[in-house]
């Protein structure tokens, strides 16, 4: 874990003991800080026994604390901890801010920070892969993988690559990235913000926190990011359109226009870090998809099954639908639905001609079935994911794609998008086993 003298002798309250909260308590306690911690779950509280005093910050006098550290999932626009901290004059921060405060005590290093509404995880993992291929010590964290405070500090010359959600940026004040990245901004998480402009400003704070001499990379494929770029004159502006389709064809895990944007950004970051074109090229060809993000699960009887469960809004699903344009016929069998974030699929409309058939699931199933039927997209209400997979498999022809890209949150039927993606993979595995059985029967005959 990251241990720092920056925290020694200081006093913190930690609210929320999931992965980032637990890592925060461990790092602070090991650094010699006094910590009071709380979570509604008894099993979570048990994990910090002996490292922190147990107590609910909502019931304590916060005066004199150096900070209250909250999970990014705590909605500060409506959670009472925000008012309590303001009254006590105590800042509310997150684990990324603690990492920022610890940086001067760590071996010399650089930080790449990536934000945006869609594509953050893929771009973060891709940049991390490029840095690793180049032979530089690297860690990946933030909104992906292990909490950064739980990881061992890098040796001198290393590069930390951080995926940063707007929630994490809201809780950060000293994150001076050596390279800061903005991918795109579309409406999302608006229950946490006064309006869309407030959400955009949250993303743009990544550049506000930077020193003027540090590098910035902004993809200008949408009007909002072009507006942000105009306010960051030092930013290098890149676009998906700059990526050669013939070159992209050589990168199996980076297909589709959305991945062209991810690649354009990653290449610019690599240049800012001084990584050679040869290393970048090797990394693009060897990069493997993240689980649940355009992940190729299997090919059965000539049909490709793709798990894009991480696409939890229509803007995130739209690029997936565009990744397999129709040739002589529509080829995508689209499984969508869950807990809707909006009552339309407007961002996906341009890719509807690529959809051979749609299968809706979950709470939003009836709503989106009506939307698709009105758009003349063949659709069937399936309710359950396993039913949708079976129906899609029955309809699909060789050369087709069965795509789970829900455009919805998962919480109506699943614990999280990972559980939903795992359920899809399990249903596909059953199909694969059945297909293997048919082949074996044919051979024995």
C-alpha positions as CSV (number, residue, x, y, z in Angstrom):
1,X,0.0,0.0,0.0
2,X,1.0,3.7,-0.3
3,X,2.3,4.9,3.1
4,X,3.2,8.6,3.4
5,X,4.6,10.9,6.1
6,X,2.1,13.4,4.7
7,X,-0.6,11.8,6.9
8,X,1.4,11.2,10.0
9,X,-0.2,12.8,13.1
10,X,-3.2,14.0,11.2
11,X,-6.9,13.2,12.0
12,X,-9.4,11.9,9.5
13,X,-12.9,10.5,9.4
14,X,-13.6,7.9,6.7
15,X,-17.2,7.4,5.7
16,X,-17.9,4.3,3.7
17,X,-15.8,1.1,3.9
18,X,-16.1,-0.5,0.5
19,X,-12.9,-1.0,-1.5
20,X,-11.6,2.6,-1.6
21,X,-12.7,3.3,1.9
22,X,-11.0,0.2,3.3
23,X,-7.8,1.0,1.4
24,X,-8.0,4.6,2.7
25,X,-8.2,3.4,6.4
26,X,-5.3,0.9,5.9
27,X,-3.1,3.6,4.2
28,X,-3.8,6.3,6.8
29,X,-3.4,4.0,9.8
30,X,-0.1,2.6,8.4
31,X,1.1,6.2,7.9
32,X,0.5,7.2,11.5
33,X,-2.8,9.0,11.2
34,X,-5.6,8.9,13.7
35,X,-8.7,7.6,11.9
36,X,-12.4,7.3,12.8
37,X,-14.3,5.1,10.4
38,X,-17.9,4.1,9.7
39,X,-20.1,2.1,7.4
40,X,-23.7,0.9,7.9
41,X,-22.6,-2.7,7.4
42,X,-21.3,-4.5,10.4
43,X,-19.1,-6.8,8.4
44,X,-17.4,-3.7,6.8
45,X,-16.8,-2.1,10.2
46,X,-15.2,-5.4,11.4
47,X,-12.5,-5.1,8.7
48,X,-11.0,-1.9,10.3
49,X,-10.9,-3.2,13.8
50,X,-7.6,-2.2,15.5
51,X,-6.9,0.3,12.7
52,X,-9.6,2.9,13.3
53,X,-12.0,4.1,16.0
54,X,-15.5,3.2,15.0
55,X,-18.0,6.1,15.0
56,X,-20.6,7.6,12.7
57,X,-19.4,11.1,11.5
58,X,-23.0,12.2,11.4
59,X,-23.2,11.8,15.1
60,X,-19.8,13.2,16.1
61,X,-18.2,16.6,16.5
62,X,-16.0,17.0,13.4
63,X,-14.2,20.1,14.6
64,X,-10.4,19.7,14.4
65,X,-10.3,17.0,11.8
66,X,-8.0,17.4,8.8
67,X,-10.6,16.0,6.4
68,X,-13.6,13.7,6.0
69,X,-12.8,11.1,3.4
70,X,-15.9,9.8,1.6
71,X,-16.5,7.1,-1.0
72,X,-17.2,8.6,-4.5
73,X,-20.6,6.9,-4.2
74,X,-21.7,9.3,-1.4
75,X,-24.1,11.9,-3.1
76,X,-22.8,15.1,-1.6
77,X,-25.6,17.1,-3.1
78,X,-28.1,15.4,-0.8
79,X,-26.1,13.6,1.9
80,X,-26.1,15.2,5.4
81,X,-22.3,14.8,5.8
82,X,-21.8,17.7,3.4
83,X,-23.6,20.2,5.7
84,X,-22.0,18.7,8.9
85,X,-18.5,19.1,7.4
86,X,-19.2,22.7,6.2
87,X,-20.5,23.7,9.7
88,X,-17.3,22.2,11.2
89,X,-15.0,23.9,8.6
90,X,-13.6,20.5,7.5
91,X,-13.0,19.6,3.9
92,X,-14.6,16.6,2.3
93,X,-12.1,14.7,0.1
94,X,-11.6,11.3,-1.6
95,X,-8.9,8.8,-1.9
96,X,-7.5,10.4,-5.1
97,X,-6.9,13.6,-3.2
98,X,-5.1,11.6,-0.5
99,X,-2.9,10.1,-3.3
100,X,-2.3,13.7,-4.6
101,X,-1.2,14.8,-1.1
102,X,1.1,11.8,-0.8
103,X,2.9,12.4,-4.2
104,X,5.7,14.6,-2.9
105,X,6.8,11.8,-0.6
106,X,6.9,9.1,-3.3
107,X,9.7,8.3,-5.6
108,X,9.7,10.7,-8.7
109,X,7.0,9.7,-11.1
110,X,4.3,10.9,-13.5
111,X,0.5,10.7,-13.4
112,X,-1.8,10.3,-16.3
113,X,-5.4,11.1,-15.5
114,X,-8.3,10.1,-17.8
115,X,-11.9,11.3,-17.6
116,X,-15.0,11.5,-19.8
117,X,-18.4,10.0,-19.8
118,X,-17.7,6.9,-22.0
119,X,-14.5,5.0,-22.9
120,X,-12.6,5.8,-19.7
121,X,-11.9,2.2,-18.7
122,X,-10.7,1.1,-22.1
123,X,-8.5,4.2,-22.6
124,X,-7.0,3.9,-19.2
125,X,-6.2,0.2,-19.7
126,X,-4.8,0.9,-23.1
127,X,-2.5,3.6,-21.9
128,X,-1.4,1.4,-19.0
129,X,-0.7,-1.4,-21.5
130,X,1.3,1.0,-23.8
131,X,3.4,2.2,-20.8
132,X,4.1,-1.3,-19.7
133,X,5.1,-2.4,-23.3
134,X,7.5,0.5,-23.3
135,X,9.2,-1.0,-20.2
136,X,8.2,1.7,-17.7
137,X,7.1,0.8,-14.2
138,X,3.3,1.5,-14.1
139,X,0.2,1.2,-11.9
140,X,-3.4,1.5,-13.0
141,X,-6.1,2.6,-10.5
142,X,-8.7,5.2,-9.7
143,X,-12.1,4.2,-11.0
144,X,-10.7,0.9,-12.3
145,X,-9.0,-2.1,-10.7
146,X,-7.5,-1.8,-7.2
147,X,-7.8,1.5,-5.3
148,X,-4.6,3.4,-5.8
149,X,-3.8,3.6,-2.1
150,X,-3.9,-0.2,-1.8
151,X,-1.1,-0.6,-4.4
152,X,2.6,-0.5,-3.8
153,X,4.3,2.7,-4.8
154,X,6.2,2.8,-8.0
155,X,10.0,3.0,-8.2
156,X,11.5,6.2,-9.6
157,X,10.5,6.9,-13.2
158,X,7.1,5.1,-12.9
159,X,3.8,6.2,-14.4
160,X,0.5,6.0,-12.5
161,X,-2.5,5.8,-14.9
162,X,-5.8,6.8,-13.3
163,X,-9.3,6.5,-14.5
164,X,-11.2,9.4,-12.9
165,X,-15.0,9.7,-12.6
166,X,-16.6,13.1,-12.1
167,X,-17.4,12.0,-8.5
168,X,-13.7,11.4,-7.8
169,X,-12.8,14.8,-9.4
170,X,-15.4,16.5,-7.2
171,X,-13.4,15.2,-4.2
172,X,-10.0,16.2,-5.5
173,X,-8.3,19.6,-5.2
174,X,-4.5,19.0,-5.7
175,X,-4.5,16.4,-8.5
176,X,-1.8,17.9,-10.8
177,X,-1.6,15.3,-13.6
178,X,1.5,15.3,-15.8
179,X,-0.9,14.4,-18.6
180,X,-4.7,15.1,-18.3
181,X,-7.2,13.6,-20.7
182,X,-10.8,14.3,-21.6
183,X,-12.5,11.8,-23.9
184,X,-16.1,13.0,-24.3
185,X,-19.0,14.4,-22.3
186,X,-22.6,13.3,-22.7
187,X,-25.5,13.6,-20.1
188,X,-25.0,11.1,-17.3
189,X,-25.2,11.1,-13.5
190,X,-27.3,14.3,-13.6
191,X,-29.0,13.3,-10.3
192,X,-25.7,14.5,-8.7
193,X,-25.5,17.8,-10.4
194,X,-27.5,21.1,-10.8
195,X,-27.5,20.5,-14.5
196,X,-25.5,19.3,-17.5
197,X,-23.2,22.4,-17.4
198,X,-22.3,21.6,-13.8
199,X,-21.4,18.0,-14.8
200,X,-19.2,19.3,-17.7
201,X,-17.5,21.7,-15.2
202,X,-16.7,18.7,-13.0
203,X,-14.9,17.0,-15.8
204,X,-13.1,20.2,-16.8
205,X,-11.7,20.6,-13.3
206,X,-9.0,18.0,-14.2
207,X,-7.4,20.8,-16.3
208,X,-8.0,23.5,-13.7
209,X,-5.9,21.5,-11.2
210,X,-3.0,21.1,-13.6
211,X,0.2,23.1,-13.6
212,X,0.3,25.3,-16.8
213,X,3.4,23.4,-18.2
214,X,1.8,20.0,-18.0
215,X,0.3,18.2,-21.0
216,X,-3.4,18.1,-21.8
217,X,-5.1,15.9,-24.4
218,X,-8.8,16.5,-25.4
219,X,-10.8,14.5,-28.0
220,X,-12.8,17.0,-29.9
221,X,-15.4,14.7,-31.5
222,X,-18.3,16.4,-29.8
223,X,-19.4,20.0,-29.3
224,X,-19.0,19.9,-25.5
225,X,-15.3,18.8,-25.6
226,X,-14.6,21.4,-28.3
227,X,-15.9,24.0,-25.9
228,X,-13.7,22.7,-23.1
229,X,-10.7,22.6,-25.4
230,X,-11.2,26.2,-26.3
231,X,-10.7,27.0,-22.6
232,X,-7.5,25.0,-22.4
233,X,-5.2,26.5,-25.1
234,X,-2.3,24.2,-24.2
235,X,-4.4,21.1,-24.9
236,X,-3.5,18.9,-27.8
237,X,-6.7,18.3,-29.7
238,X,-7.2,14.8,-31.3
239,X,-10.1,13.1,-33.1
240,X,-11.2,9.6,-34.0
241,X,-11.2,10.6,-37.6
242,X,-7.4,10.8,-37.6
243,X,-7.1,7.0,-37.1
244,X,-6.5,5.1,-40.4
245,X,-9.2,2.4,-40.7
246,X,-6.6,0.1,-42.4
247,X,-4.3,0.4,-39.4
248,X,-7.2,-0.1,-36.9
249,X,-8.1,-3.4,-38.6
250,X,-4.8,-4.7,-37.2
251,X,-5.9,-4.1,-33.6
252,X,-8.4,-6.9,-32.9
253,X,-9.6,-5.6,-29.5
254,X,-9.9,-2.0,-30.7
255,X,-12.6,-2.1,-33.4
256,X,-15.3,0.5,-34.0
257,X,-15.4,4.3,-34.2
258,X,-15.5,4.7,-30.4
259,X,-12.2,2.8,-30.1
260,X,-10.7,5.0,-32.8
261,X,-11.2,7.9,-30.3
262,X,-9.6,5.8,-27.5
263,X,-6.6,5.1,-29.7
264,X,-6.2,8.7,-30.9
265,X,-6.1,9.8,-27.2
266,X,-3.8,7.0,-26.1
267,X,-1.3,7.7,-29.0
268,X,-1.2,11.4,-28.0
269,X,-0.6,10.5,-24.3
270,X,2.2,8.1,-25.4
271,X,3.9,10.9,-27.3
272,X,3.6,13.2,-24.3
273,X,5.3,10.5,-22.2
274,X,8.1,10.1,-24.8
275,X,7.1,6.6,-25.8
276,X,8.3,5.4,-29.2
277,X,6.0,4.7,-32.2
278,X,7.3,1.2,-32.3
279,X,6.2,0.5,-28.7
280,X,2.8,2.1,-29.3
281,X,2.3,0.0,-32.4
282,X,3.2,-3.2,-30.6
283,X,0.8,-2.3,-27.7
284,X,-2.1,-1.6,-30.0
285,X,-1.8,-5.0,-31.7
286,X,-1.4,-6.9,-28.4
287,X,-4.0,-5.1,-26.3
288,X,-6.9,-7.3,-25.0
289,X,-10.4,-6.1,-24.3
290,X,-11.4,-5.4,-20.7
291,X,-14.0,-7.7,-19.2
292,X,-17.5,-6.4,-19.8
293,X,-16.4,-3.8,-22.4
294,X,-16.8,-5.1,-26.0
295,X,-15.4,-8.4,-24.7
296,X,-15.5,-11.2,-27.2
297,X,-16.9,-14.1,-25.2
298,X,-17.2,-16.9,-27.8
299,X,-17.9,-17.7,-31.4
300,X,-20.4,-20.5,-31.8
301,X,-21.6,-21.9,-35.1
302,X,-20.2,-18.8,-36.8
303,X,-22.0,-16.3,-34.4
304,X,-19.9,-14.0,-32.3
305,X,-21.1,-13.3,-28.7
306,X,-19.9,-10.0,-27.2
307,X,-20.3,-8.8,-23.6
308,X,-20.6,-5.0,-23.4
309,X,-22.4,-5.0,-20.0
310,X,-20.5,-1.9,-18.9
311,X,-22.5,0.2,-21.4
312,X,-25.0,1.6,-18.9
313,X,-26.4,4.4,-21.0
314,X,-27.4,4.9,-24.6
315,X,-24.4,7.1,-25.4
316,X,-22.1,4.2,-24.4
317,X,-24.1,1.6,-26.3
318,X,-24.2,3.6,-29.6
319,X,-20.6,2.9,-30.5
320,X,-21.0,-0.8,-30.0
321,X,-24.0,-0.8,-32.4
322,X,-21.8,1.0,-34.9
323,X,-18.9,-1.5,-34.6
324,X,-20.5,-4.0,-36.9
325,X,-22.2,-2.2,-39.7
326,X,-24.5,-4.1,-41.9
327,X,-23.1,-5.6,-45.1
328,X,-25.8,-7.4,-47.2
329,X,-28.1,-7.4,-44.1
330,X,-28.2,-6.2,-40.5
331,X,-26.0,-8.5,-38.4
332,X,-26.5,-7.4,-34.7
333,X,-28.8,-9.2,-32.3
334,X,-29.0,-6.6,-29.5
335,X,-29.8,-7.4,-25.9
336,X,-30.7,-4.3,-24.0
337,X,-32.6,-3.2,-20.9
338,X,-32.3,-3.0,-17.1
339,X,-32.8,0.1,-15.0
340,X,-33.2,2.9,-17.4
341,X,-31.3,6.2,-17.1
342,X,-33.6,7.9,-19.6
343,X,-36.8,7.0,-21.5
344,X,-35.3,7.1,-25.0
345,X,-32.5,5.6,-27.1
346,X,-31.8,8.7,-29.2
347,X,-28.0,8.3,-29.3
348,X,-28.4,4.9,-30.8
349,X,-30.9,5.8,-33.5
350,X,-28.3,6.2,-36.3
351,X,-27.1,2.6,-35.7
352,X,-30.6,1.0,-35.7
353,X,-30.1,-0.1,-39.4
354,X,-27.3,-2.4,-38.1
355,X,-29.8,-4.3,-35.8
356,X,-31.3,-7.5,-37.1
357,X,-33.3,-8.1,-34.0
358,X,-33.5,-6.6,-30.4
359,X,-34.3,-8.5,-27.2
360,X,-35.3,-6.4,-24.2
361,X,-34.8,-7.4,-20.5
362,X,-35.5,-6.0,-17.1
363,X,-37.5,-3.1,-15.8
364,X,-36.9,-1.0,-19.0
365,X,-37.9,-3.9,-21.3
366,X,-41.4,-2.8,-22.1
367,X,-40.5,0.8,-22.5
368,X,-37.6,0.1,-24.9
369,X,-39.6,-2.5,-26.8
370,X,-42.1,0.2,-27.6
371,X,-39.3,2.7,-28.6
372,X,-37.8,0.1,-30.9
373,X,-41.1,-1.1,-32.4
374,X,-41.9,2.6,-33.2
375,X,-38.6,2.8,-35.0
376,X,-39.4,-0.4,-37.0
377,X,-36.7,-2.4,-35.3
378,X,-37.8,-6.1,-34.8
379,X,-38.0,-6.6,-31.1
380,X,-39.1,-9.2,-28.5
381,X,-39.7,-8.7,-24.8
382,X,-37.7,-11.4,-22.9
383,X,-37.6,-10.0,-19.4
384,X,-34.7,-12.3,-18.4
385,X,-31.2,-12.2,-19.7
386,X,-30.9,-16.0,-20.1
387,X,-34.1,-16.0,-22.2
388,X,-32.8,-13.2,-24.4
389,X,-29.5,-15.1,-25.1
390,X,-31.5,-18.2,-26.0
391,X,-33.8,-16.2,-28.3
392,X,-30.9,-14.4,-30.0
393,X,-29.0,-17.7,-30.5
394,X,-32.0,-19.2,-32.2
395,X,-32.4,-16.2,-34.6
396,X,-28.7,-15.5,-35.4
397,X,-27.1,-16.7,-38.6
398,X,-23.4,-17.3,-39.2
399,X,-21.6,-13.9,-39.5
400,X,-24.0,-12.3,-37.0
401,X,-23.2,-10.8,-33.6
402,X,-25.1,-11.3,-30.4
403,X,-24.4,-8.2,-28.4
404,X,-25.2,-7.5,-24.8
405,X,-25.0,-3.7,-24.6
406,X,-27.8,-2.8,-22.2
407,X,-27.9,1.0,-22.3
408,X,-29.1,0.7,-18.7
409,X,-27.9,0.3,-15.2
410,X,-28.0,-3.3,-13.9
411,X,-29.6,-2.8,-10.4
412,X,-33.1,-4.0,-11.2
413,X,-31.9,-7.6,-11.6
414,X,-28.1,-7.8,-10.9
415,X,-25.7,-6.6,-8.2
416,X,-23.7,-4.6,-10.7
417,X,-22.7,-4.6,-14.4
418,X,-20.0,-7.2,-13.7
419,X,-22.6,-9.7,-12.4
420,X,-24.8,-9.0,-15.5
421,X,-21.8,-9.6,-17.8
422,X,-20.9,-12.8,-16.0
423,X,-24.5,-14.0,-16.3
424,X,-24.3,-13.4,-20.1
425,X,-21.0,-15.2,-20.3
426,X,-22.5,-18.2,-18.4
427,X,-25.5,-18.4,-20.7
428,X,-23.2,-18.3,-23.7
429,X,-21.1,-21.1,-22.1
430,X,-24.2,-23.3,-22.0
431,X,-24.7,-22.6,-25.7
432,X,-21.0,-23.5,-26.4
433,X,-21.3,-26.7,-24.4
434,X,-24.4,-27.7,-26.4
435,X,-22.7,-26.9,-29.7
436,X,-19.7,-29.0,-28.7
437,X,-22.0,-31.8,-27.8
438,X,-23.6,-31.7,-31.2
439,X,-20.2,-31.8,-32.9
440,X,-19.1,-34.8,-30.8
441,X,-22.3,-36.6,-31.6
442,X,-21.7,-36.0,-35.3
443,X,-18.2,-37.2,-35.1
444,X,-19.1,-40.4,-33.3
445,X,-21.7,-41.2,-35.9
